[in-house]
């Protein structure tokens, strides 16, 4: 018993000490308050509080001490604040209390138990982008037309959630923005949709310089207050979790105060530095940023006509697959690609779109194909910084494309392509555009339509040629190339690539090489793998760094149309039995390209020689027996190697007779025509000894001409040719005593006339 009495006595002593301590602290606080006031201010405050006492006590439950404390608090950032102005601001707030023009519908209170919420209709998101702007836990919703028309109203964002609820007796699944509100019914869950946002003139606020984790901590504070009653005491700055009731803005202010951030406006001299913590103090605080929700995503449907799997594993070879419940990757198949047109107009494509908003990347970072960062707008960077929730969760696939198109600086779409590398180059080099057409499967999709600056049908450079597109000739085709990846276009059977250069000179090879590979850009093109083809200035600019074969998956004719347009040359295909002669013929302007039947009966380009002399008359070899081989098999009168002649040798008393321009004669048993390794075609010999003088035009025309002019021509041609181009008259004469005959001619005692040889044939002889 004594022991119990002792314990009771100790308890009473402790209680007495505690009471004395509290009283002492109260007196101390009052002393501090008075110490910071002038006597004039203290008297004025007492007077003003007395006048406002009835309204303040009944409306705000505010004591005189609280009234004084708020004045001192406001003066810290507004030193010029007078008691009269302070009281006027309080009076203004009190005068407006209870007059609401805001939304008083079911949206303001759907309950306090997240497992048992009440909805009267499906929330509406047809007008604004509330679901698309990255709202997160801890964001603040300010409503200009709030429960109190003067100060507005504030609430805190819980989350964007997809749930199933009973509405008018039917289960409905929908996505909505859930808030926590401190309103007349107390601290409750509520809904923010377009209807409420429009009616309440809502604005989204986000505290600055805080992490997503800190915002979640602030939300946790607010959530812990669910179910507590409402109190309009805006001046009660008790920020403890243990306080019994809340005003809307004070609750949010306390939540952020709990993590060390003051979100109340403290601007010096600003009219919105209102008594207590009002919604408008938070709205205009420098500690928060304003985010616009009054936008709408495009209604463009980028996934139209695609088959879609909402699971990442495709069961039926769908075109697009993503994990709807938690998507990051939107993967495309069956020749479909994500096409990105960047803000600089450049295109790129990949088989997937990656949207951030997970453990690894916040929703301000997104990738094309898991490789290329998609640039986001400045607004998106602010909206979604630190937002680690996947923006496409539980949304249809098209939403991802609508969302990224709004928030990025790019235009993102889906395209069908059989050759995406070519199509991207086509777009980047402005050789085509994206159009909607049926693809090869008959599905209407975006495709790239090339717009060549030249005709792709005329002229037909490969007309009448047999062609192999496999790179191997199975049937002795005239032209072969590897259609799927061509560089070389190779010609056979006496067909050649003919190039007429811009200076008018011709050259030819058996192949055309088009660049556009990892080694050679499309500005590097060759005739026969040897001779570089000069490209136009625009081609050099257009195709600089273009490392893709321009003829891939195109017909052979396209290659010739392309090189003709982009080079400074005229490129064609020619048939020739003697391409060296034909090129010389063209370069020395002795002929032209015409369309004729070749020896196989096929109409093609051929070179037709146009001699400046007759090739039929006179007939210098009339009645002579001729061997077109240098070895005579039958004692022929004339022998030459037709395929490569230099010497035309005469036998059986036949001679080459030359009458020079001075009238003098000389004769030999052979005529030597130059045009080989040793002599160009401006130098020729009589009998291998005597130089035949050529005309001035011949010297100019054939200087450096190292091709035998008589190759593959009949013997008479050689004599016709030398007669035209030399200053002499060259003929064939029959003589049984050539020395005597030449002497007689030079002495003027005889002349050349027609007579008979020893066989009775008519020949030229001296008489």
SVG drawing of the C-alpha trace seen along z (x, -y; Angstrom):
<svg xmlns="http://www.w3.org/2000/svg" viewBox="-28 -52 92 77">
<polyline fill="none" stroke="black" stroke-width="0.4" points="0.0,0.0 2.8,-2.4 4.4,-1.5 1.3,-2.4 0.9,-5.7 4.5,-6.5 4.1,-5.8 0.9,-8.0 2.7,-10.8 5.6,-10.6 3.0,-10.7 1.3,-13.8 4.6,-15.6 5.6,-14.7 2.2,-15.9 2.6,-19.2 6.0,-19.7 4.7,-19.0 1.8,-21.5 4.2,-24.1 6.5,-23.4 3.7,-23.7 2.5,-27.0 6.0,-28.2 6.5,-27.4 3.1,-29.1 4.1,-32.2 7.5,-32.1 5.8,-31.8 3.5,-34.6 6.5,-36.6 8.3,-35.9 5.2,-36.9 4.9,-40.2 8.6,-40.9 8.3,-40.8 5.4,-43.3 5.3,-47.0 2.9,-48.3 0.9,-49.9 0.7,-46.6 -0.3,-44.7 -3.1,-47.2 -4.3,-47.1 -4.4,-43.3 -6.4,-43.2 -8.9,-45.7 -9.1,-43.9 -9.5,-40.4 -12.2,-41.7 -14.2,-42.9 -13.6,-39.7 -13.9,-37.4 -17.4,-36.1 -16.6,-35.2 -13.1,-33.9 -14.1,-31.6 -17.2,-30.1 -15.6,-29.8 -11.9,-29.1 -11.8,-28.1 -8.9,-30.6 -7.6,-31.9 -6.1,-35.3 -2.7,-33.7 -3.1,-32.1 -4.3,-35.4 -1.2,-37.1 1.2,-34.3 -0.1,-34.4 0.4,-38.1 4.0,-37.7 4.5,-34.8 3.3,-36.9 5.4,-39.9 8.5,-37.8 8.2,-37.9 6.2,-41.1 7.7,-43.6 5.5,-46.5 2.3,-44.5 0.0,-46.5 -2.4,-45.2 -5.3,-46.8 -4.3,-45.2 -3.8,-41.8 -7.3,-42.1 -8.8,-43.1 -7.4,-40.0 -8.8,-37.8 -12.1,-39.6 -12.1,-39.0 -11.6,-35.3 -14.3,-35.0 -16.8,-37.0 -16.5,-34.4 -16.7,-31.3 -19.3,-28.7 -20.3,-30.2 -19.3,-27.5 -19.6,-27.6 -17.6,-24.4 -18.4,-20.8 -20.4,-19.2 -21.0,-15.9 -20.2,-12.3 -16.7,-12.8 -15.7,-14.8 -16.2,-11.8 -16.0,-8.1 -15.1,-6.8 -12.2,-6.2 -11.7,-2.5 -9.9,-1.8 -11.5,1.6 -15.0,0.2 -15.3,-2.9 -18.5,-4.2 -19.0,-5.5 -22.1,-6.8 -20.8,-6.9 -17.6,-6.1 -15.2,-9.1 -14.9,-11.1 -11.5,-11.7 -12.7,-12.8 -11.5,-16.4 -8.2,-16.7 -5.0,-14.8 -5.2,-14.0 -4.4,-10.3 -1.6,-11.2 0.5,-13.8 2.3,-11.6 0.4,-12.5 2.1,-10.9 1.7,-10.4 2.2,-13.7 1.1,-16.0 -1.3,-18.8 -4.5,-19.7 -5.5,-23.3 -9.1,-24.3 -9.9,-27.9 -13.6,-27.3 -13.1,-25.3 -15.2,-24.8 -14.4,-28.3 -14.6,-30.7 -12.0,-33.1 -9.2,-30.7 -10.0,-27.8 -9.4,-24.2 -6.5,-21.7 -6.2,-18.0 -3.4,-15.4 -3.0,-12.9 -3.0,-9.3 -2.5,-7.4 -3.8,-6.6 -5.5,-3.3 -7.5,-0.8 -10.2,0.9 -13.5,2.7 -16.5,1.2 -20.2,1.7 -22.1,-1.2 -25.9,-1.1 -25.8,2.6 -23.2,3.5 -19.5,4.2 -17.4,1.8 -13.6,1.6 -12.0,-1.8 -9.0,-3.9 -9.2,-7.1 -7.2,-9.6 -7.7,-9.1 -7.2,-11.9 -7.3,-12.4 -9.3,-15.4 -9.9,-17.2 -13.4,-18.6 -16.6,-19.1 -17.1,-15.3 -13.6,-15.0 -10.4,-13.5 -11.7,-11.1 -10.8,-9.6 -12.1,-11.5 -12.0,-11.4 -10.5,-13.9 -11.8,-13.7 -12.5,-16.1 -15.9,-17.1 -14.5,-18.1 -11.4,-19.7 -13.5,-21.9 -16.0,-22.9 -13.4,-23.6 -10.9,-25.3 -8.2,-22.9 -4.4,-23.3 -1.8,-20.7 1.1,-21.6 4.2,-19.7 6.7,-20.7 10.1,-21.6 13.4,-20.1 11.9,-16.9 12.4,-13.3 9.6,-10.9 10.4,-9.1 9.9,-12.3 6.6,-12.9 5.5,-9.4 6.4,-10.1 4.3,-13.3 1.4,-11.3 1.9,-8.7 1.3,-11.5 -1.9,-12.5 -3.1,-8.9 -2.6,-8.4 -5.2,-11.1 -8.0,-9.4 -11.3,-9.5 -10.4,-12.6 -12.9,-15.4 -12.7,-18.8 -11.9,-22.1 -11.7,-25.5 -9.0,-26.7 -6.5,-27.9 -4.4,-29.5 -3.8,-26.3 -0.2,-25.5 0.0,-22.3 1.7,-20.0 1.6,-16.9 0.2,-13.6 -1.7,-13.5 -3.9,-16.5 -7.6,-15.7 -8.9,-17.6 -7.7,-19.3 -8.3,-22.1 -7.6,-21.1 -4.5,-23.3 -3.2,-22.9 -3.2,-19.1 -1.0,-19.3 1.2,-21.9 1.8,-19.7 2.5,-16.7 5.4,-18.5 6.5,-20.2 7.0,-16.7 9.7,-16.1 11.3,-19.5 9.6,-21.5 7.4,-24.6 5.0,-24.9 3.3,-28.0 3.7,-31.3 5.9,-33.7 6.3,-36.4 7.0,-39.8 4.1,-42.2 2.1,-39.8 -1.6,-40.0 -1.8,-36.2 0.2,-36.2 -3.0,-35.4 -3.6,-34.6 -3.0,-31.0 -2.2,-28.4 -4.8,-28.9 -5.1,-27.0 -4.1,-30.2 -0.9,-30.4 0.1,-27.0 -1.1,-27.8 1.2,-30.9 4.1,-29.5 7.6,-29.6 8.1,-26.2 5.7,-24.6 5.7,-24.3 2.5,-24.4 1.7,-21.7 -0.8,-22.0 -3.4,-19.2 -5.5,-21.0 -4.3,-19.1 -5.6,-16.1 -3.7,-13.3 -4.1,-12.8 -6.9,-10.3 -4.6,-9.0 -4.7,-5.2 -1.2,-3.9 -2.1,-0.2 -5.1,-0.1 -5.2,3.2 -2.5,4.8 -3.0,8.0 -2.1,7.5 -1.2,9.7 -1.6,8.1 0.9,10.7 4.6,10.5 4.4,14.1 2.8,14.3 0.4,17.2 -0.7,16.5 2.1,14.7 0.6,11.3 2.1,8.2 2.5,6.4 3.0,7.8 3.3,6.1 2.6,7.0 -0.5,5.0 -0.4,5.3 3.2,3.9 4.4,2.9 7.8,1.5 8.5,2.9 6.0,2.7 7.6,5.2 6.7,5.4 7.0,8.4 6.1,9.4 8.0,6.5 6.4,3.8 8.7,1.2 8.5,-1.8 9.3,-4.8 10.6,-8.0 10.8,-11.3 13.0,-13.5 12.6,-17.2 15.4,-17.8 13.4,-15.9 15.7,-12.8 14.1,-9.4 15.1,-6.2 13.4,-2.9 13.5,0.1 11.4,3.2 10.3,1.9 9.3,-1.0 10.5,-1.2 8.6,-3.4 10.3,-4.2 8.6,-4.4 10.1,-1.6 13.0,-0.7 15.6,-1.5 14.2,-4.6 11.7,-7.2 9.0,-8.2 11.0,-11.1 13.4,-8.6 12.3,-6.4 14.0,-4.4 13.5,-3.5 14.4,0.2 16.1,0.3 19.0,-1.7 18.2,-5.2 17.0,-7.8 13.9,-9.6 14.1,-13.3 11.3,-14.5 9.8,-18.0 10.9,-20.3 7.4,-19.9 7.7,-16.2 11.1,-16.3 9.5,-18.4 6.3,-16.4 7.9,-12.9 11.3,-13.4 11.5,-10.6 8.2,-9.2 8.8,-5.4 5.4,-4.1 4.8,-2.7 2.6,-5.2 1.1,-2.5 0.0,-0.1 -3.4,1.4 -3.9,-0.8 -4.3,0.4 -1.3,0.5 -2.3,-2.6 -2.2,-4.6 1.6,-4.2 2.0,-5.8 -0.5,-8.6 1.4,-9.3 4.9,-9.3 3.8,-11.5 2.5,-14.1 5.3,-14.2 8.3,-13.7 9.8,-16.1 9.4,-13.4 6.6,-12.0 6.4,-8.2 4.3,-5.9 4.3,-2.3 5.4,-1.4 5.4,1.7 8.7,2.3 10.2,5.2 13.5,3.3 13.6,0.9 17.2,-0.2 16.4,-1.3 13.1,-3.0 14.9,-5.0 17.5,-6.2 14.7,-7.0 13.1,-9.2 16.3,-10.8 17.5,-11.5 14.1,-12.9 13.6,-10.3 10.1,-9.4 7.4,-9.8 5.2,-7.8 1.8,-7.0 -1.0,-4.7 -1.3,-1.8 -1.9,1.9 1.2,3.9 2.0,7.2 -0.4,8.9 -3.3,6.7 -3.3,4.7 -3.6,1.0 -0.6,-0.4 2.0,-3.1 4.6,-2.4 7.4,-4.3 6.7,-5.3 9.8,-6.2 9.6,-9.2 12.5,-9.0 13.6,-12.1 13.8,-10.0 11.5,-7.6 11.8,-4.0 10.3,-2.6 11.8,-4.5 14.2,-4.1 14.6,-0.4 18.4,0.1 18.2,3.9 15.5,4.5 15.9,7.9 18.7,9.0 18.4,12.3 18.9,11.6 19.9,13.6 19.0,12.1 20.8,14.7 24.4,13.7 25.0,17.0 24.2,17.7 22.4,20.9 21.5,20.4 24.3,18.3 22.3,15.1 23.5,11.8 23.4,10.0 23.7,11.2 23.5,9.5 22.7,10.4 19.3,8.7 19.2,8.9 22.5,7.2 24.0,6.0 27.1,4.2 28.3,5.6 26.1,5.8 28.1,8.1 27.6,8.4 28.4,11.4 27.9,12.5 29.6,9.5 27.5,7.0 29.3,4.1 28.5,1.1 29.1,-2.0 29.9,-5.3 29.9,-8.6 31.6,-11.0 30.7,-14.7 33.6,-15.6 32.2,-13.4 34.7,-10.7 33.6,-7.0 34.8,-4.1 33.4,-0.6 33.7,2.4 31.9,5.6 30.4,4.5 29.0,1.6 29.8,1.3 27.5,-0.7 28.7,-1.7 26.6,-1.8 28.2,0.7 30.2,0.6 33.3,-0.1 32.0,-2.5 29.3,-5.1 26.8,-5.6 29.0,-8.4 31.6,-5.9 30.7,-4.1 32.9,-2.3 32.9,-1.3 34.2,2.3 35.6,2.0 38.4,-0.2 37.2,-3.5 35.5,-5.9 32.3,-7.4 32.0,-11.1 28.9,-12.0 27.0,-15.2 27.5,-17.8 24.0,-17.1 24.8,-13.4 28.0,-14.0 26.0,-16.0 22.9,-13.8 24.7,-10.5 27.6,-11.4 27.9,-8.7 25.1,-6.7 26.3,-3.1 23.4,-1.2 23.3,0.3 20.9,-1.8 19.9,1.1 19.0,3.6 15.8,5.5 15.3,3.5 15.3,4.7 18.5,4.4 17.2,1.5 16.8,-0.6 20.6,-0.6 21.1,-2.1 18.3,-4.7 19.9,-5.7 23.4,-6.0 22.3,-8.0 20.4,-10.5 23.0,-11.0 26.3,-10.8 27.6,-13.3 27.9,-10.5 25.5,-8.8 25.5,-5.1 24.0,-2.4 24.5,1.2 26.0,1.9 26.6,5.0 30.0,5.2 32.1,7.9 35.1,5.6 34.6,3.2 38.1,1.6 37.4,0.7 33.9,-0.5 35.2,-2.8 37.9,-4.2 35.2,-4.7 33.1,-6.7 36.0,-8.7 37.4,-9.5 33.9,-10.4 34.0,-7.7 30.6,-6.4 27.7,-6.5 25.5,-4.3 22.4,-3.0 19.8,-0.4 20.1,2.5 19.9,6.3 23.2,7.8 24.5,11.0 22.1,13.0 19.1,11.2 18.5,9.2 17.8,5.5 20.4,3.7 22.7,0.7 25.6,1.2 28.2,-1.1 27.8,-1.9 31.0,-3.3 30.6,-6.2 33.7,-6.3 34.5,-9.5 35.1,-7.5 33.4,-4.8 34.0,-1.2 32.9,0.4 34.5,-1.6 37.1,-1.5 37.8,2.2 41.6,2.2 41.8,6.0 39.5,6.9 40.4,10.3 43.1,11.1 43.0,14.3 43.1,13.4 44.1,15.2 42.8,13.7 45.5,15.5 49.1,14.5 50.1,18.1 49.0,18.7 47.5,22.1 46.8,21.9 49.4,19.5 47.1,16.6 48.0,13.2 47.4,11.3 47.7,12.4 47.0,10.6 46.0,11.5 42.4,10.2 42.0,10.4 45.1,8.3 46.6,7.0 49.6,4.9 51.1,6.2 49.2,6.7 51.7,8.8 51.4,9.3 52.7,12.3 52.6,13.6 54.0,10.4 51.6,8.1 53.0,4.9 51.8,2.0 52.3,-1.1 52.5,-4.6 52.2,-7.8 53.4,-10.5 52.1,-14.0 55.1,-15.2 54.1,-12.7 57.0,-10.3 56.3,-6.6 57.6,-3.8 56.5,-0.2 56.9,2.6 55.5,6.0 53.7,5.0 51.7,2.3 52.2,1.8 49.4,0.0 50.2,-1.3 48.0,-1.3 49.7,1.0 52.1,1.1 54.9,-0.3 53.2,-2.8 50.0,-4.8 47.6,-5.0 49.2,-8.2 52.3,-6.4 52.3,-3.8 54.9,-2.2 55.3,-1.1 57.0,2.3 58.2,1.8 60.7,-0.7 59.2,-3.9 57.1,-6.2 53.9,-7.2 53.1,-10.8 49.7,-11.4 47.4,-14.4 47.4,-17.0 43.9,-15.9 45.1,-12.3 48.0,-13.3 45.7,-15.1 42.9,-12.5 45.1,-9.4 47.8,-10.7 48.1,-8.1 45.6,-5.8 47.1,-2.4 44.5,-0.2 44.9,1.4 42.5,-0.4 42.0,2.7 41.2,5.2 38.4,7.5 37.9,5.6 38.3,6.9 41.6,6.3 40.1,3.6 39.3,1.5 43.0,1.0 43.6,-0.5 40.5,-2.6 41.6,-3.9 45.2,-4.7 44.1,-6.5 41.8,-8.7 44.1,-9.6 47.5,-9.8 48.8,-12.4 49.6,-9.6 47.6,-7.5 48.0,-3.8 47.0,-1.0 47.9,2.6 49.8,3.2 50.7,6.3 54.3,6.3 56.8,8.8 59.6,6.2 58.7,3.7 61.9,1.8 61.7,1.0 58.0,0.2 58.5,-2.3 61.4,-3.9 59.2,-4.3 56.5,-5.9 59.0,-8.3 60.5,-9.2 57.0,-9.8 57.5,-7.2 54.6,-5.0 51.3,-5.2 49.1,-2.8 46.2,-1.4 44.1,1.7 45.6,4.8 45.8,8.6 48.0,10.6 49.6,13.9 46.3,15.7 44.4,13.5 42.7,11.5 42.1,7.8 44.5,6.0 46.3,2.6 49.7,2.6 52.2,0.3 52.0,-0.4"/>
</svg>
